[in-house]
Amino acid sequence: MTVAMVVPHLLAPYADGQTTLALDTDAPTVGGALSAMASRYPALGDRVLTEQGAVRPHINVFVGEQNIRFADGTATTVPPGTTVMIVAAVSGG
Amino acid sequence: MPNPGDVILLVGTMKGGFILSSGPDRKEWKVDGPHFPGEAVYSALLDQRDGRSRLFMSGQSMHWGSTIRVSDDFGATWSGPERQAVRFPEDSGLSLAQVWQIEPGRDSEPDTLYCGVEPAALFTSRDGGVEWAPVEGLLNHEHREKWMPGGGGLCLHTIVTDPANLERMGIAISTAGFYRTDDGGNTWQARNKGVRAVFLPDQQPEFGQCVHKVAHHPSRPERLYLQNHWGLYRSDDWGDSWHDIANGVPSDFGFAMQVHPHEPDTVYIVPLTSDQFRVVPEAKMRVYRTRDAGASWEPLTTGLPQHDAYENVLRDGLTADPCESAGIYFGTRSGTLYGSRDSGDSWAAIGGTFPPICSVRAHVVDSPQ
């Protein structure tokens, strides 16, 4: 399936200038979409995921309007036609 | 672009890095920055070995991770690796949180650099800072599982090399203590005998001390000075044994420590009230200097605020330039940068108000080769 992923404008340089990505994945989950993203755009993957493949602590991932922290994490299912969105958390200081 | 003989100050803050430059007289400073606004810059370095003029700056974005960027034109342009160059191997189970320290190798190994990171590990580059690899002997150290993070995380923040012995170097970790290798990094031994750990039931453990900074002079590398989480020490045998040198300081708690560039027995510290109240004692901004390797200390106050100064200087916030009349500099957590052109006898603020200052490093620009 193809998953649409929206990434912050700040990270577009690491995705050939795009903020909306079309990612082919066999696994209809957030983990599958993130893996496809990191495989196709490794530098983008470094900024969203740690070396161990975990979502960085101050990044939120949404499936539609659902934050995956309050669903099944990276095992959260991505229904057909639903957008995965990468968002910087409101952390700061 | 700076000219040969100019003095460069690399000021790392919680909100970006600044490059200050001055002529050799160090009277007027030009402030350039912030570079990487919004990122915490815990370490910066100007590497001038082998004819280079290469700036390194580590930046940590709270959101997007930690990166080392490089400039060969004094910050006019930066190149950062597309991929995260300092990265843990997958089988380590570790992920980079922060680059705490970037240090050049010896002059005899001009393409070698070291960096210390959180979680505590040492990385080496053998190609001038492009590719980095973890030092496996430390990464897989048998003590690792018992190391505990301090307030700043489990960080390897200090790297001291022996200029005459390529096989020997030391590192300091909060909270693990001081470790030394004598075989080029293959094996590492805890060297903390005599250093207290007041926060542990056994106050003299083999390791587990919260060492805040270690400093030495390259002309006498075996003589190490150590600022501990409570405790001020000196070793004359590369860390085999440590002796208390808190003679006449208002507190032996502190973070920053710097050796004079030309006098191996002259050392600077900034004592803080306590671990529970991390500001300078009596709200007086005082740098303390010893000229006899810690037998005695004197407060340096001329030009520094002596009342209502609730200041704190972090572990890499104190540095020196190599000018004949040594420049000593420190930056505070409230964002004030001070400099002295006379080895600390008198001080003046430099620039405006910065974001909280994490690190300060001084260099003199070499003539091009």
Interface residues (C-beta under 8 A of the other chain):
Chain A: L10 L11 Y14 P42 A43 D46 R47 V48 T50 E51 Q52 A54 R56 H58 I59 A88 A89 S91 G92 G93
Chain B: M14 M62 H63 W64 G65 E82 R83 Q84 R87 F88 P89 E90 G93 L94 S95 L96
